[in-house]
Amino acid sequence: MAVSRTAVAAASYAFVPADISLAVEMVSPRTKTKDRTFRPVQYAEAEIPGFWRVENDDDAMVIHTFALSPDAVYTPTGIHRDHILTDHPFPIDAAIPDVAW
């Protein structure tokens, strides 16, 4: 997750939803349903502005990006395979590394 700098304290790693800009789920074979179905609903209900779902596609990392709509549901904003370039929920321009899962 990405949180507000002001919410980070040395003694605590617990955050309230208002401090969270981005929630990221790493999908594994055992958590596919939870990561694709349940978690996005929970994060949207908490009004977290951005959600990314990271998946393995033939041993390559793929990042699915979503933005919270005014209806409090996530709408897809992109599928990123080699490079991620987005302004939501904050600007990021980065190569997606080769990884083995």
Helices and strands as residue ranges (DSSP letters): E 2-3, G 5-7, G 17-19, E 20-26, H 32-33, I 34-38, H 39-45, E 50-57, E 60-68, E 74-80, E 83-86, E 92-95
